[in-house]
C-alpha cells in the first residue's frame, strides 16, 4: 500500500517458512444455496490493484451459489472514517471493511474473528495489531516491507554488493563509489508519510531489541520523561538522516508529486538507492522493464551487530473487518466465506499473489497465511522472503502511533529538519512534544 | 384584486412552497441543527455518550494552530478578493472595449473556470514543482529554481495565483453584464460633456454597475473562506502545515486526528464568521449602489 501508514505486525518468520513447505491443500468447498445473498465490501483493498481484486471477486461469485460479493467504491480522496461514518449514520454499513489506523475506532462495531479458519492460519504475531482487548477485530491482508531500495543494474555496474553493507560507514562508502562512477547516490524523499511513518519507525524499531522495550520507549515519550538527545540509537538515527540528506541527489520537493518523481529517478538508472517500500516495485518494473530492484536494511549504527542494522521492517498494511451491528448473520457468514476463499483456495491464492502482477495478473501480495502454494517470484519479493526466512525483520512500531501523530511529525518537524529550518535539537524536542500526553493506545487504552 | 381567504392562501403556499420548503428543512436546517447539537457532545464520528458543554469550543480556542490557520485564511481572503476582482474587472473592461477578437478573449478567460479545482491544483503543482524550476535552472534564474511550494510565503502567492486564474474569468462575466447594462445615452451624454475615459470609468461606469461589485465581492469572499480543493491539490497544507486554510484544518482535525467534536465546533465557528463577514460586506456594498 502506497501510504502504508500505521501498520501492524511482529514477525513473519513462521508465516513464510510454512508457506513454502506446505503444498497440500483442502479443496474449496462447493456448496449450493437456493438464493444468493449480497455481501458488500467497501473499496478494493487499495486502488492500485482494483482491477485484479475485482477479477477475484468475479471468480468467487461464479464459484458458488450462496453469496454475491459486491465492492462499493469508496471515495479515494477521503479517509476511511469519512467514507464509513455516513454509511453507519444511514444504517447502511458495508459488511467487509479494510483499514489499519482506525482499528481501535471500529473495534466495538465489528465481528470477533476468534476461532475462524483464517485466524488459525495467520501467524500469531500478525494478528496482534488487530487484537483490541482480547477481541480479534481483523485479519491481515498481506505483508509489506520498507528500507533502502536499490537499482540492481546500477549497483552491479558500480561493483557494489548490497549484502556487504553492514554499517552506516559502509553505506557512505557505497554512496561515494556511486558518485565516483558518475551516478547519483540516493533519492531521499521528503514525502511527509515516508518521513512521518516509515523513517521515524527506523528509530522506534531499532530503539530496543524486544517488543516490550520498544513499547516502553513509547510509554516514556507519552509520559514526557524521554530525552531523545541522550539516546544513542536516536543519535545514530539522526546521523543517518544527515547522511542521507547530504548524499541526496534530487531537489527537495515537499509535495505529493515527489512520490512519482522518486520512482522515475530510481527506475531511470541515474540513482543507486531510495528510501521506500516494496509497494513501489510494480511501478518501478513498469517504468524500467529490464531492471531488477532490490531491498536492503538501512543500517544506522556503525556497529554491524547493533539491533536492527541487518533487518528490514516488515508489517501488515491493513486488516479485514466484518461489521457486526448492521449486517445479518448470513451476510457475515458470506463475508467470512469470501475472505477464506480468497486466502485458502487455489484460485483465491492465485489472485492474491500471482507473480505476474506487473502484467495485470494477480495482486502480487506477499503471502502471510499458512498453507500457501504460490511462491514469490519478483526479485524484491524474493529478497523480502529471504529476510523473513532468516529472521531478519523488525517491527512496524508506526502501527502503534496514535492517529494524527505521523501527520504532525511528518508534515511539520521532519520536513522542517529536512529543509534545514530547524536544528536536530529542535527536531528531538518537536518529536517529544508530539508524543507527550498521548493516550496509550499501544497498551490497549481507549481514548 | 379580491381578498383571498386564509385557506386559499394556505393552499397556494402548499402548492408552490411545500416541496421546496420541506427539502430546505430536510437537507439544510435539520443537518445544521444536528451539527450544532453535536458540538456540545463528545461525538466520535459514530456516536456520542455524553454532553460536553462548551468543551469543544474552549479546546478550539486554546489550539494555537486553529488561530494560525484563521490568520492565514483571513489573509488569503483579503488578498484574493482584491486581486480576483481587480483582474476580473480589468478583463471585463478589456473585452468590452472595441477589440476585434473580444469574443475569443472572453472564451479564453472563462475556460479556467470550467476546470475542477483538484485538476487545476495538480496541473499547477506540476508547473510550480517541475516546469518552472526546470526552466529556471536552464536559464539560471535563482528566484524560481527552488519550488515555490517549498516556502510558506511563496506557496501563499502560488495559491493566490491559481485562485485568480480559476475565478477571475467567472467574475469577469458578471462585470461584463454590469458594463453592458449601462445605458448608452448616459455614456453619450458624458462624452458630449467631454469626460475623459478615466473620469467616465470612476464617475459613470463604476457607480452605475455597483451591483455587479456587490455580487462579485460576495462570491469571491465566500469562495475564499470555503476554499478547499485548490488548497488540497496544490499545497496540501504544506510546507510544514503552514498553508492550511480553515476548511482543510477542520477536515484534518476531524478525519486525520479523529477529533470530531472540535472539528465540528470549528466548522460552526467558521459558519458564523463567514455569515458575519458576508452581511457586513453586502450592507456596505448596497449603500454604494446607485438607482438610475
HADDOCK unambig.tbl for C-alpha pairs under 7 A between the chains (distance, minus, plus):
assign (segid A and resid 79 and name CA) (segid B and resid 255 and name CA) 6.69 0.50 0.50
assign (segid A and resid 81 and name CA) (segid B and resid 255 and name CA) 6.40 0.50 0.50
assign (segid A and resid 82 and name CA) (segid B and resid 255 and name CA) 6.49 0.50 0.50
assign (segid A and resid 85 and name CA) (segid B and resid 45 and name CA) 6.18 0.50 0.50
assign (segid A and resid 85 and name CA) (segid B and resid 46 and name CA) 6.11 0.50 0.50
assign (segid A and resid 253 and name CA) (segid B and resid 150 and name CA) 6.72 0.50 0.50
assign (segid A and resid 254 and name CA) (segid B and resid 150 and name CA) 6.03 0.50 0.50
assign (segid A and resid 254 and name CA) (segid B and resid 239 and name CA) 6.53 0.50 0.50
assign (segid A and resid 255 and name CA) (segid B and resid 235 and name CA) 6.76 0.50 0.50
assign (segid A and resid 403 and name CA) (segid B and resid 256 and name CA) 6.70 0.50 0.50
assign (segid A and resid 403 and name CA) (segid B and resid 257 and name CA) 5.31 0.50 0.50
assign (segid A and resid 403 and name CA) (segid B and resid 258 and name CA) 6.94 0.50 0.50
assign (segid A and resid 404 and name CA) (segid B and resid 256 and name CA) 5.46 0.50 0.50
assign (segid A and resid 404 and name CA) (segid B and resid 257 and name CA) 4.46 0.50 0.50
assign (segid A and resid 411 and name CA) (segid B and resid 240 and name CA) 5.14 0.50 0.50
assign (segid A and resid 411 and name CA) (segid B and resid 241 and name CA) 6.31 0.50 0.50
assign (segid A and resid 412 and name CA) (segid B and resid 240 and name CA) 3.99 0.50 0.50
assign (segid A and resid 412 and name CA) (segid B and resid 241 and name CA) 6.19 0.50 0.50
assign (segid A and resid 415 and name CA) (segid B and resid 240 and name CA) 6.52 0.50 0.50
assign (segid A and resid 416 and name CA) (segid B and resid 240 and name CA) 6.59 0.50 0.50
